Amino acid sequence: MIRQELREVSDLKHTNDHRSISFQLHRYTPDGSGNFAGQNGYGYQSIARFISAAEDVNQGQRSLSDIKAEGLLALADSTLAVTAVLEAGRLSLDAGGAGVAIEYNNQGQPCGLAVEK
């Protein structure tokens, strides 16, 4: 069973041993040699890139502008619009399908949501 809202797969074996597998973020099963193999999962790589970028900024080797230009990390300002759309959808569902207006500031970034009545 695939649950898109959680982006996971529920695995129910014949033994009723239920597992929740987040296939996009981590690998919970060992490799062919029995070793941990999760370091190639998306979540692990994202966290490693974030830590590396933070260290570089703290040491003065790269600036936040450099990191933004690389486009490898999902930074708050680059995901704000998508987050606003997702939150507006959730608010609309909670309000029985009512429209939701996304408000923007002078820089064109979402800054508020208003459920239409």
Buried (B, 14 or more C-beta within 10 A) or exposed (E): EEEEEEEBBEEEEEEEEEEEBBEEBBBBEEEEEEEEBBEEBEEBEBEEBBEBBEEBBEEEEBEEEEBEEEEBBEBEEEEEBEEBBEBBEEBBEEEEEEEBEBEEEEEEEBEEBEBEE
